[in-house]
């Protein structure tokens, strides 16, 4: 994403409260609520697919109620879709890394398109944060058995999201 794209997304994110009040939803503003991120997992594709499709892991990965819906698999990749309750959808595409046996690339697309009216400005640009955090939580849970947290850190802030409202 170049500087112009970042500037445009920032301006549109700030303008969203006014557009919400006027009932105007334009295509460029909708793009603020979609993000694509990729990360390589140090596990075989089959193991990553089983892990991501397991409903017991979805809440830990997305930090919100999420319902996995396994998608169609092909010879090259598998697809897993989640419904993020009250927020939107997430879709992961998995494929083995060609030159590294036992590693899998996960491409995650997050769409925050089911946000309640009047809350869009609060979530403008957050799809990328949701996607990035979900990928890193999933990788950590799969490879180490625990998700990173500040819950028991004495230096942790009382607000779970220090940059939130």
VEXDRENTI-137806 format. One record per residue: residue in one letter; x, y, z of N, C-alpha, C, O, CB in turn. Coordinates in nm, 3 decimals, always signed. Glycine has a CB too. Layout:
N
A X Y Z X Y Z X Y Z X Y Z X Y Z
...
// end
This chain:
165
X +0.085 -0.117 +0.000 +0.000 +0.000 +0.000 +0.090 +0.123 +0.000 +0.178 +0.137 +0.085 -0.097 +0.000 +0.122
X +0.066 +0.213 -0.096 +0.150 +0.332 -0.104 +0.095 +0.443 -0.014 -0.010 +0.428 +0.047 +0.160 +0.380 -0.250
X +0.167 +0.553 -0.007 +0.131 +0.665 +0.080 -0.004 +0.724 +0.044 -0.082 +0.761 +0.132 +0.237 +0.772 +0.074
X -0.033 +0.734 -0.085 -0.163 +0.789 -0.128 -0.277 +0.702 -0.079 -0.378 +0.754 -0.031 -0.168 +0.801 -0.282
X -0.263 +0.569 -0.090 -0.367 +0.478 -0.041 -0.388 +0.495 +0.109 -0.501 +0.498 +0.156 -0.330 +0.333 -0.073
X -0.278 +0.506 +0.185 -0.289 +0.523 +0.330 -0.359 +0.653 +0.364 -0.444 +0.657 +0.453 -0.149 +0.519 +0.394
X -0.324 +0.759 +0.293 -0.386 +0.889 +0.317 -0.536 +0.883 +0.285 -0.618 +0.932 +0.363 -0.318 +0.998 +0.233
X -0.571 +0.823 +0.172 -0.711 +0.811 +0.132 -0.790 +0.732 +0.235 -0.899 +0.772 +0.274 -0.722 +0.746 -0.005
X -0.734 +0.619 +0.279 -0.803 +0.537 +0.379 -0.820 +0.613 +0.511 -0.924 +0.602 +0.576 -0.726 +0.406 +0.403
X -0.719 +0.690 +0.550 -0.729 +0.768 +0.673 -0.836 +0.875 +0.664 -0.914 +0.893 +0.757 -0.596 +0.833 +0.704
X -0.840 +0.945 +0.551 -0.941 +1.050 +0.532 -1.081 +0.988 +0.529 -1.173 +1.040 +0.592 -0.914 +1.129 +0.401
X -1.097 +0.879 +0.456 -1.227 +0.815 +0.449 -1.270 +0.760 +0.584 -1.389 +0.763 +0.618 -1.226 +0.704 +0.346
X -1.175 +0.710 +0.661 -1.208 +0.661 +0.795 -1.257 +0.773 +0.884 -1.350 +0.753 +0.962 -1.087 +0.595 +0.857
X -1.197 +0.891 +0.875 -1.239 +1.006 +0.955 -1.374 +1.060 +0.907 -1.452 +1.112 +0.987 -1.132 +1.117 +0.950
X -1.402 +1.047 +0.778 -1.527 +1.099 +0.723 -1.645 +1.004 +0.747 -1.760 +1.044 +0.728 -1.511 +1.123 +0.574
X -1.619 +0.882 +0.788 -1.724 +0.782 +0.801 -1.837 +0.823 +0.897 -1.953 +0.796 +0.865 -1.664 +0.653 +0.846
X -1.809 +0.887 +1.013 -1.922 +0.925 +1.100 -2.022 +1.017 +1.029 -2.143 +1.004 +1.048 -1.870 +0.993 +1.226
X -1.972 +1.110 +0.949 -2.060 +1.201 +0.875 -2.138 +1.122 +0.771 -2.259 +1.142 +0.755 -1.979 +1.314 +0.807
X -2.070 +1.033 +0.699 -2.137 +0.951 +0.598 -2.241 +0.860 +0.662 -2.347 +0.837 +0.603 -2.035 +0.868 +0.520
X -2.212 +0.807 +0.782 -2.309 +0.723 +0.854 -2.437 +0.801 +0.883 -2.547 +0.751 +0.861 -2.248 +0.671 +0.985
X -2.420 +0.924 +0.932 -2.536 +1.007 +0.966 -2.619 +1.040 +0.842 -2.741 +1.048 +0.849 -2.492 +1.136 +1.034
X -2.552 +1.058 +0.729 -2.622 +1.091 +0.606 -2.675 +0.967 +0.534 -2.752 +0.979 +0.438 -2.529 +1.166 +0.514
X -2.636 +0.849 +0.581 -2.681 +0.725 +0.518 -2.610 +0.695 +0.388 -2.664 +0.624 +0.302 -2.828 +0.731 +0.493
X -2.490 +0.747 +0.371 -2.414 +0.728 +0.248 -2.305 +0.625 +0.271 -2.224 +0.639 +0.364 -2.354 +0.862 +0.198
X -2.301 +0.521 +0.188 -2.194 +0.422 +0.194 -2.137 +0.412 +0.054 -2.204 +0.365 -0.038 -2.245 +0.282 +0.247
X -2.014 +0.456 +0.037 -1.951 +0.453 -0.095 -1.852 +0.338 -0.104 -1.806 +0.287 -0.002 -1.880 +0.586 -0.124
X -1.821 +0.297 -0.224 -1.730 +0.185 -0.246 -1.593 +0.205 -0.182 -1.545 +0.112 -0.117 -1.713 +0.161 -0.393
X -1.528 +0.321 -0.197 -1.397 +0.337 -0.135 -1.402 +0.323 +0.017 -1.309 +0.269 +0.077 -1.340 +0.471 -0.171
X -1.510 +0.371 +0.080 -1.521 +0.359 +0.225 -1.535 +0.212 +0.264 -1.480 +0.169 +0.364 -1.641 +0.441 +0.278
X -1.609 +0.136 +0.184 -1.626 -0.007 +0.212 -1.490 -0.079 +0.212 -1.471 -0.173 +0.289 -1.720 -0.072 +0.108
X -1.397 -0.036 +0.126 -1.265 -0.100 +0.119 -1.186 -0.085 +0.248 -1.095 -0.164 +0.274 -1.186 -0.042 +0.004
X -1.219 +0.014 +0.328 -1.150 +0.035 +0.455 -1.177 -0.083 +0.549 -1.099 -0.108 +0.641 -1.195 +0.168 +0.520
X -1.287 -0.156 +0.526 -1.328 -0.264 +0.614 -1.287 -0.402 +0.560 -1.347 -0.503 +0.597 -1.478 -0.260 +0.634
X -1.186 -0.406 +0.475 -1.139 -0.532 +0.418 -0.987 -0.534 +0.419 -0.923 -0.433 +0.389 -1.194 -0.552 +0.273
X -0.929 -0.649 +0.454 -0.783 -0.659 +0.456 -0.739 -0.800 +0.423 -0.811 -0.897 +0.446 -0.726 -0.617 +0.593
X -0.619 -0.809 +0.367 -0.561 -0.938 +0.330 -0.421 -0.944 +0.391 -0.341 -0.853 +0.372 -0.556 -0.956 +0.174
X -0.392 -1.050 +0.465 -0.260 -1.069 +0.527 -0.217 -1.214 +0.505 -0.300 -1.303 +0.491 -0.265 -1.033 +0.681
X -0.085 -1.237 +0.503 -0.031 -1.372 +0.486 +0.080 -1.396 +0.588 +0.151 -1.305 +0.629 +0.022 -1.392 +0.342
X +0.093 -1.524 +0.627 +0.195 -1.563 +0.723 +0.230 -1.710 +0.698 +0.144 -1.789 +0.661 +0.146 -1.542 +0.870
X +0.357 -1.745 +0.717 +0.401 -1.883 +0.698 +0.403 -1.954 +0.833 +0.462 -1.905 +0.929 +0.541 -1.889 +0.631
X +0.338 -2.069 +0.839 +0.333 -2.153 +0.958 +0.435 -2.266 +0.942 +0.451 -2.319 +0.833 +0.189 -2.210 +0.982
X +0.502 -2.302 +1.049 +0.601 -2.408 +1.045 +0.542 -2.546 +1.067 +0.598 -2.627 +1.140 +0.706 -2.383 +1.149
X +0.430 -2.574 +1.004 +0.361 -2.702 +1.015 +0.307 -2.743 +0.878 +0.286 -2.658 +0.792 +0.245 -2.694 +1.119
X +0.285 -2.874 +0.856 +0.229 -2.920 +0.729 +0.087 -2.867 +0.708 +0.016 -2.840 +0.805 +0.230 -3.074 +0.723
X +0.045 -2.853 +0.583 -0.085 -2.796 +0.548 -0.201 -2.872 +0.613 -0.298 -2.810 +0.658 -0.102 -2.795 +0.398
X -0.192 -3.004 +0.618 -0.302 -3.084 +0.675 -0.321 -3.052 +0.823 -0.434 -3.041 +0.871 -0.275 -3.234 +0.657
X -0.211 -3.037 +0.895 -0.218 -3.006 +1.037 -0.274 -2.866 +1.060 -0.354 -2.845 +1.151 -0.078 -3.019 +1.102
X -0.232 -2.769 +0.979 -0.282 -2.632 +0.990 -0.431 -2.629 +0.959 -0.508 -2.561 +1.027 -0.204 -2.537 +0.896
X -0.472 -2.701 +0.856 -0.614 -2.705 +0.819 -0.699 -2.763 +0.930 -0.803 -2.708 +0.964 -0.633 -2.786 +0.690
X -0.656 -2.875 +0.988 -0.731 -2.936 +1.100 -0.741 -2.839 +1.217 -0.848 -2.825 +1.277 -0.663 -3.067 +1.148
X -0.632 -2.771 +1.248 -0.629 -2.677 +1.360 -0.725 -2.561 +1.337 -0.804 -2.527 +1.425 -0.487 -2.625 +1.380
X -0.718 -2.499 +1.218 -0.803 -2.384 +1.189 -0.951 -2.420 +1.178 -1.037 -2.339 +1.211 -0.757 -2.318 +1.062
X -0.981 -2.541 +1.131 -1.120 -2.583 +1.116 -1.183 -2.625 +1.248 -1.305 -2.641 +1.255 -1.129 -2.698 +1.017
X -1.104 -2.644 +1.352 -1.154 -2.685 +1.484 -1.225 -2.567 +1.550 -1.164 -2.463 +1.576 -1.038 -2.737 +1.574
X -1.353 -2.583 +1.578 -1.433 -2.475 +1.636 -1.383 -2.430 +1.772 -1.404 -2.316 +1.811 -1.578 -2.518 +1.647
X -1.316 -2.518 +1.847 -1.268 -2.483 +1.980 -1.155 -2.380 +1.976 -1.129 -2.314 +2.077 -1.221 -2.607 +2.054
X -1.087 -2.365 +1.862 -0.978 -2.269 +1.850 -1.023 -2.134 +1.795 -0.951 -2.035 +1.809 -0.870 -2.326 +1.761
X -1.140 -2.128 +1.733 -1.184 -2.007 +1.663 -1.193 -1.886 +1.756 -1.150 -1.777 +1.719 -1.319 -2.030 +1.597
X -1.248 -1.902 +1.876 -1.262 -1.789 +1.969 -1.125 -1.734 +2.010 -1.107 -1.613 +2.022 -1.342 -1.833 +2.095
X -1.029 -1.823 +2.032 -0.894 -1.780 +2.071 -0.822 -1.710 +1.957 -0.743 -1.618 +1.981 -0.812 -1.899 +2.117
X -0.848 -1.751 +1.836 -0.781 -1.693 +1.720 -0.834 -1.552 +1.691 -0.755 -1.460 +1.668 -0.800 -1.782 +1.598
X -0.965 -1.536 +1.691 -1.025 -1.408 +1.652 -1.064 -1.318 +1.768 -1.099 -1.202 +1.744 -1.144 -1.435 +1.569
X -1.058 -1.365 +1.891 -1.095 -1.287 +2.009 -1.239 -1.235 +1.999 -1.272 -1.132 +2.057 -0.999 -1.169 +2.028
X -1.322 -1.306 +1.928 -1.465 -1.277 +1.916 -1.532 -1.408 +1.876 -1.465 -1.494 +1.817 -1.494 -1.161 +1.810
X -1.660 -1.427 +1.906 -1.725 -1.551 +1.863 -1.712 -1.571 +1.712 -1.749 -1.483 +1.634 -1.873 -1.552 +1.903
X -1.658 -1.686 +1.672 -1.637 -1.716 +1.530 -1.678 -1.860 +1.504 -1.644 -1.950 +1.581 -1.489 -1.692 +1.488
X -1.751 -1.882 +1.396 -1.799 -2.014 +1.361 -1.729 -2.059 +1.233 -1.751 -2.000 +1.127 -1.955 -2.015 +1.343
X -1.644 -2.164 +1.241 -1.574 -2.209 +1.120 -1.667 -2.286 +1.026 -1.754 -2.361 +1.070 -1.454 -2.297 +1.158
X -1.647 -2.265 +0.898 -1.721 -2.335 +0.794 -1.621 -2.387 +0.693 -1.579 -2.312 +0.606 -1.827 -2.241 +0.726
X -1.580 -2.515 +0.702 -1.480 -2.566 +0.608 -1.524 -2.546 +0.463 -1.640 -2.571 +0.429 -1.452 -2.714 +0.634
X -1.433 -2.502 +0.381 -1.463 -2.476 +0.240 -1.411 -2.587 +0.152 -1.359 -2.687 +0.201 -1.403 -2.342 +0.197
X -1.424 -2.570 +0.022 -1.377 -2.672 -0.071 -1.224 -2.679 -0.073 -1.156 -2.578 -0.065 -1.430 -2.643 -0.211
X -1.174 -2.800 -0.084 -1.029 -2.820 -0.092 -0.993 -2.856 -0.235 -1.069 -2.923 -0.304 -0.982 -2.932 +0.007
X -0.877 -2.812 -0.278 -0.827 -2.849 -0.410 -0.692 -2.916 -0.389 -0.643 -2.927 -0.277 -0.816 -2.725 -0.507
X -0.632 -2.959 -0.499 -0.502 -3.024 -0.489 -0.395 -2.925 -0.442 -0.297 -2.964 -0.379 -0.462 -3.084 -0.625
X -0.414 -2.796 -0.472 -0.314 -2.695 -0.439 -0.339 -2.624 -0.307 -0.244 -2.582 -0.240 -0.306 -2.595 -0.547
X -0.466 -2.608 -0.268 -0.493 -2.532 -0.147 -0.625 -2.574 -0.083 -0.710 -2.637 -0.147 -0.495 -2.383 -0.178
X -0.642 -2.538 +0.043 -0.767 -2.560 +0.115 -0.820 -2.424 +0.158 -0.743 -2.329 +0.175 -0.746 -2.655 +0.239
X -0.951 -2.415 +0.176 -1.012 -2.289 +0.216 -1.098 -2.314 +0.339 -1.174 -2.410 +0.345 -1.096 -2.228 +0.102
X -1.084 -2.225 +0.438 -1.167 -2.231 +0.559 -1.230 -2.093 +0.576 -1.162 -1.991 +0.564 -1.082 -2.272 +0.686
X -1.359 -2.090 +0.604 -1.431 -1.965 +0.622 -1.487 -1.960 +0.763 -1.533 -2.061 +0.816 -1.544 -1.950 +0.517
X -1.484 -1.841 +0.824 -1.544 -1.820 +0.955 -1.645 -1.708 +0.944 -1.626 -1.613 +0.869 -1.435 -1.787 +1.063
X -1.753 -1.720 +1.020 -1.847 -1.610 +1.035 -1.815 -1.545 +1.168 -1.826 -1.609 +1.273 -1.998 -1.658 +1.028
X -1.775 -1.419 +1.166 -1.741 -1.345 +1.287 -1.869 -1.277 +1.336 -1.913 -1.179 +1.276 -1.626 -1.239 +1.262
X -1.928 -1.328 +1.442 -2.060 -1.283 +1.487 -2.067 -1.132 +1.504 -1.991 -1.073 +1.581 -2.095 -1.351 +1.618
X -2.160 -1.071 +1.431 -2.184 -0.928 +1.441 -2.078 -0.840 +1.377 -2.084 -0.718 +1.390 -2.196 -0.892 +1.581
X -1.982 -0.900 +1.307 -1.876 -0.819 +1.246 -1.860 -0.846 +1.098 -1.851 -0.752 +1.019 -1.745 -0.844 +1.317
X -1.855 -0.971 +1.058 -1.833 -1.002 +0.916 -1.786 -1.144 +0.897 -1.832 -1.236 +0.964 -1.732 -0.906 +0.857
X -1.693 -1.161 +0.802 -1.644 -1.293 +0.766 -1.492 -1.290 +0.753 -1.431 -1.186 +0.730 -1.709 -1.342 +0.635
X -1.434 -1.407 +0.768 -1.290 -1.424 +0.745 -1.273 -1.551 +0.662 -1.345 -1.649 +0.680 -1.210 -1.433 +0.881
X -1.177 -1.547 +0.572 -1.151 -1.663 +0.486 -1.001 -1.687 +0.480 -0.924 -1.595 +0.453 -1.210 -1.643 +0.343
X -0.960 -1.811 +0.505 -0.818 -1.847 +0.500 -0.796 -1.944 +0.385 -0.871 -2.040 +0.366 -0.771 -1.909 +0.634
X -0.690 -1.917 +0.308 -0.648 -2.009 +0.202 -0.512 -2.063 +0.241 -0.420 -1.988 +0.271 -0.642 -1.938 +0.062
X -0.500 -2.195 +0.241 -0.378 -2.261 +0.283 -0.312 -2.327 +0.164 -0.378 -2.387 +0.079 -0.406 -2.364 +0.393
X -0.180 -2.316 +0.158 -0.106 -2.391 +0.056 +0.033 -2.422 +0.108 +0.093 -2.340 +0.178 -0.099 -2.311 -0.077
X +0.085 -2.538 +0.074 +0.221 -2.573 +0.118 +0.323 -2.479 +0.054 +0.306 -2.435 -0.059 +0.254 -2.721 +0.081
X +0.429 -2.449 +0.129 +0.537 -2.367 +0.076 +0.622 -2.458 -0.013 +0.673 -2.559 +0.035 +0.624 -2.300 +0.193
X +0.639 -2.423 -0.142 +0.704 -2.513 -0.237 +0.844 -2.559 -0.200 +0.874 -2.678 -0.214 +0.710 -2.446 -0.368
X +0.931 -2.473 -0.154 +1.070 -2.511 -0.131 +1.101 -2.550 +0.013 +1.215 -2.582 +0.046 +1.159 -2.400 -0.171
X +1.001 -2.547 +0.100 +1.023 -2.578 +0.241 +0.924 -2.685 +0.285 +0.807 -2.656 +0.309 +1.010 -2.452 +0.329
X +0.972 -2.809 +0.295 +0.884 -2.918 +0.339 +0.831 -2.890 +0.479 +0.906 -2.845 +0.567 +0.959 -3.052 +0.335
X +0.705 -2.917 +0.500 +0.646 -2.905 +0.632 +0.605 -2.764 +0.670 +0.569 -2.740 +0.785 +0.741 -2.955 +0.731
X +0.609 -2.669 +0.576 +0.564 -2.533 +0.606 +0.444 -2.500 +0.519 +0.429 -2.551 +0.408 +0.679 -2.431 +0.582
X +0.357 -2.412 +0.572 +0.233 -2.378 +0.504 +0.215 -2.227 +0.503 +0.234 -2.161 +0.605 +0.113 -2.446 +0.571
X +0.178 -2.172 +0.388 +0.144 -2.031 +0.379 -0.006 -2.017 +0.401 -0.085 -2.088 +0.338 +0.186 -1.970 +0.241
X -0.045 -1.926 +0.490 -0.186 -1.900 +0.516 -0.215 -1.756 +0.474 -0.155 -1.662 +0.526 -0.222 -1.924 +0.668
X -0.307 -1.740 +0.380 -0.352 -1.609 +0.335 -0.489 -1.586 +0.397 -0.582 -1.663 +0.373 -0.357 -1.600 +0.178
X -0.504 -1.481 +0.476 -0.629 -1.453 +0.547 -0.691 -1.325 +0.493 -0.627 -1.220 +0.488 -0.604 -1.441 +0.700
X -0.817 -1.335 +0.453 -0.895 -1.220 +0.407 -1.003 -1.195 +0.511 -1.083 -1.284 +0.541 -0.956 -1.244 +0.264
X -1.007 -1.073 +0.567 -1.108 -1.035 +0.666 -1.195 -0.925 +0.606 -1.145 -0.826 +0.554 -1.042 -0.988 +0.799
X -1.327 -0.946 +0.615 -1.424 -0.845 +0.570 -1.514 -0.810 +0.687 -1.588 -0.895 +0.737 -1.508 -0.896 +0.447
X -1.508 -0.685 +0.730 -1.595 -0.639 +0.838 -1.715 -0.570 +0.774 -1.725 -0.447 +0.773 -1.518 -0.542 +0.937
X -1.806 -0.650 +0.721 -1.920 -0.594 +0.646 -2.054 -0.612 +0.716 -2.157 -0.580 +0.657 -1.927 -0.657 +0.511
X -2.056 -0.661 +0.839 -2.181 -0.678 +0.912 -2.183 -0.591 +1.037 -2.247 -0.627 +1.136 -2.202 -0.825 +0.949
X -2.113 -0.479 +1.034 -2.105 -0.391 +1.151 -2.238 -0.320 +1.173 -2.303 -0.280 +1.076 -1.992 -0.289 +1.134
X -2.278 -0.304 +1.298 -2.403 -0.232 +1.326 -2.396 -0.088 +1.275 -2.288 -0.028 +1.275 -2.433 -0.233 +1.477
X -2.509 -0.034 +1.233 -2.515 +0.103 +1.183 -2.463 +0.200 +1.290 -2.494 +0.185 +1.408 -2.659 +0.141 +1.141
X -2.385 +0.296 +1.246 -2.332 +0.397 +1.337 -2.200 +0.359 +1.403 -2.141 +0.442 +1.473 -2.431 +0.425 +1.442
X -2.153 +0.235 +1.382 -2.026 +0.194 +1.444 -1.913 +0.181 +1.342 -1.800 +0.148 +1.379 -2.044 +0.062 +1.516
X -1.943 +0.206 +1.214 -1.841 +0.187 +1.112 -1.717 +0.272 +1.136 -1.606 +0.225 +1.115 -1.898 +0.220 +0.976
X -1.733 +0.395 +1.180 -1.617 +0.482 +1.199 -1.523 +0.427 +1.305 -1.402 +0.447 +1.297 -1.662 +0.623 +1.238
X -1.577 +0.357 +1.403 -1.495 +0.299 +1.509 -1.405 +0.187 +1.455 -1.296 +0.165 +1.506 -1.583 +0.246 +1.621
X -1.453 +0.117 +1.353 -1.380 +0.003 +1.300 -1.306 +0.034 +1.170 -1.245 -0.056 +1.112 -1.474 -0.111 +1.277
X -1.309 +0.157 +1.122 -1.243 +0.192 +0.996 -1.095 +0.159 +1.003 -1.025 +0.205 +1.093 -1.263 +0.343 +0.963
X -1.048 +0.079 +0.909 -0.908 +0.042 +0.904 -0.869 -0.072 +0.996 -0.754 -0.114 +0.995 -0.826 +0.160 +0.935
X -0.963 -0.123 +1.077 -0.930 -0.228 +1.172 -0.927 -0.368 +1.113 -0.881 -0.461 +1.179 -1.027 -0.225 +1.284
X -0.972 -0.386 +0.991 -0.971 -0.519 +0.930 -0.828 -0.572 +0.923 -0.806 -0.691 +0.945 -1.034 -0.515 +0.790
X -0.732 -0.486 +0.893 -0.593 -0.528 +0.887 -0.540 -0.571 +1.022 -0.464 -0.667 +1.032 -0.508 -0.417 +0.833
X -0.581 -0.500 +1.126 -0.540 -0.536 +1.262 -0.601 -0.670 +1.301 -0.533 -0.755 +1.358 -0.582 -0.426 +1.363
X -0.729 -0.689 +1.271 -0.796 -0.815 +1.301 -0.726 -0.930 +1.230 -0.699 -1.034 +1.290 -0.946 -0.809 +1.261
X -0.697 -0.912 +1.101 -0.632 -1.018 +1.022 -0.493 -1.050 +1.075 -0.458 -1.166 +1.092 -0.624 -0.976 +0.875
X -0.414 -0.948 +1.100 -0.277 -0.968 +1.148 -0.275 -1.037 +1.284 -0.200 -1.132 +1.305 -0.203 -0.835 +1.155
X -0.356 -0.988 +1.377 -0.359 -1.049 +1.510 -0.410 -1.193 +1.505 -0.358 -1.279 +1.575 -0.448 -0.967 +1.603
X -0.510 -1.218 +1.422 -0.564 -1.354 +1.410 -0.457 -1.451 +1.358 -0.442 -1.561 +1.411 -0.688 -1.356 +1.317
X -0.384 -1.410 +1.256 -0.278 -1.496 +1.202 -0.170 -1.524 +1.306 -0.126 -1.638 +1.321 -0.216 -1.431 +1.078
X -0.127 -1.421 +1.376 -0.020 -1.440 +1.474 -0.068 -1.523 +1.593 +0.009 -1.604 +1.646 +0.032 -1.304 +1.522
X -0.193 -1.504 +1.636 -0.247 -1.588 +1.744 -0.255 -1.734 +1.700 -0.216 -1.823 +1.774 -0.386 -1.539 +1.787
X -0.305 -1.758 +1.578 -0.318 -1.894 +1.527 -0.181 -1.961 +1.517 -0.165 -2.077 +1.557 -0.387 -1.895 +1.390
X -0.084 -1.890 +1.464 +0.052 -1.946 +1.450 +0.110 -1.980 +1.587 +0.167 -2.088 +1.607 +0.145 -1.846 +1.377
X +0.094 -1.890 +1.681 +0.146 -1.912 +1.816 +0.076 -2.030 +1.883 +0.142 -2.115 +1.944 +0.129 -1.785 +1.900
X -0.057 -2.035 +1.873 -0.132 -2.146 +1.934 -0.091 -2.280 +1.874 -0.074 -2.379 +1.946 -0.282 -2.125 +1.916
X -0.077 -2.284 +1.743 -0.043 -2.410 +1.677 +0.101 -2.454 +1.707 +0.125 -2.571 +1.733 -0.062 -2.396 +1.527
X +0.194 -2.359 +1.703 +0.335 -2.396 +1.717 +0.382 -2.408 +1.861 +0.472 -2.486 +1.890 +0.420 -2.295 +1.647
X +0.323 -2.331 +1.955 +0.369 -2.334 +2.094 +0.263 -2.381 +2.192 +0.295 -2.416 +2.306 +0.417 -2.198 +2.134
X +0.137 -2.382 +2.150 +0.030 -2.427 +2.239 -0.032 -2.316 +2.323 -0.123 -2.342 +2.402 +0.082 -2.532 +2.329
X +0.015 -2.192 +2.307 -0.046 -2.081 +2.382 -0.046 -1.955 +2.297 +0.039 -1.936 +2.209 +0.030 -2.057 +2.514
X -0.144 -1.869 +2.325 -0.155 -1.743 +2.252 -0.089 -1.632 +2.332 -0.096 -1.632 +2.455 -0.304 -1.708 +2.223
X -0.027 -1.537 +2.265 +0.035 -1.426 +2.338 -0.072 -1.342 +2.408 -0.178 -1.316 +2.350 +0.118 -1.337 +2.242
X -0.045 -1.302 +2.531 -0.141 -1.222 +2.607 -0.069 -1.135 +2.709 +0.043 -1.165 +2.750 -0.243 -1.313 +2.678
X -0.133 -1.028 +2.748 -0.082 -0.943 +2.855 -0.167 -0.960 +2.982 -0.152 -0.883 +3.077 -0.082 -0.795 +2.811
X -0.255 -1.060 +2.983 -0.350 -1.078 +3.092 -0.283 -1.091 +3.229 -0.333 -1.036 +3.327 -0.436 -1.199 +3.066
X -0.174 -1.162 +3.238 -0.108 -1.184 +3.368 +0.024 -1.110 +3.379 +0.109 -1.145 +3.462 -0.086 -1.332 +3.390
X +0.042 -1.009 +3.296 +0.163 -0.929 +3.297 +0.143 -0.811 +3.393 +0.048 -0.734 +3.375 +0.199 -0.880 +3.154
X +0.228 -0.794 +3.493 +0.208 -0.684 +3.587 +0.216 -0.546 +3.523 +0.165 -0.449 +3.579 +0.309 -0.693 +3.698
X +0.277 -0.535 +3.406 +0.287 -0.406 +3.338 +0.170 -0.383 +3.243 +0.163 -0.280 +3.176 +0.418 -0.397 +3.262
X +0.078 -0.479 +3.236 -0.034 -0.467 +3.143 -0.126 -0.352 +3.182 -0.146 -0.324 +3.300 -0.113 -0.598 +3.137
X -0.181 -0.288 +3.081 -0.275 -0.180 +3.105 -0.412 -0.238 +3.141 -0.444 -0.349 +3.098 -0.286 -0.088 +2.980
X -0.492 -0.165 +3.219 -0.625 -0.219 +3.254 -0.717 -0.228 +3.135 -0.808 -0.312 +3.134 -0.689 -0.133 +3.360
X -0.698 -0.143 +3.031 -0.780 -0.147 +2.911 -0.724 -0.254 +2.818 -0.606 -0.247 +2.783 -0.785 -0.006 +2.841
X -0.805 -0.354 +2.775 -0.752 -0.459 +2.687 -0.706 -0.407 +2.551 -0.623 -0.470 +2.486 -0.856 -0.566 +2.665
X -0.760 -0.292 +2.508 -0.718 -0.232 +2.383 -0.676 -0.089 +2.410 -0.760 +0.001 +2.408 -0.831 -0.239 +2.276
X -0.545 -0.065 +2.434 -0.502 +0.070 +2.474 -0.527 +0.176 +2.368 -0.525 +0.295 +2.400 -0.357 +0.067 +2.506
X -0.550 +0.137 +2.244 -0.574 +0.235 +2.139 -0.722 +0.248 +2.106 -0.758 +0.325 +2.018 -0.497 +0.197 +2.014
X -0.807 +0.173 +2.174 -0.951 +0.176 +2.147 -1.020 +0.295 +2.211 -0.958 +0.377 +2.280 -1.015 +0.050 +2.196
X -1.148 +0.303 +2.186 -1.227 +0.413 +2.242 -1.270 +0.383 +2.384 -1.338 +0.465 +2.446 -1.350 +0.440 +2.155
// end
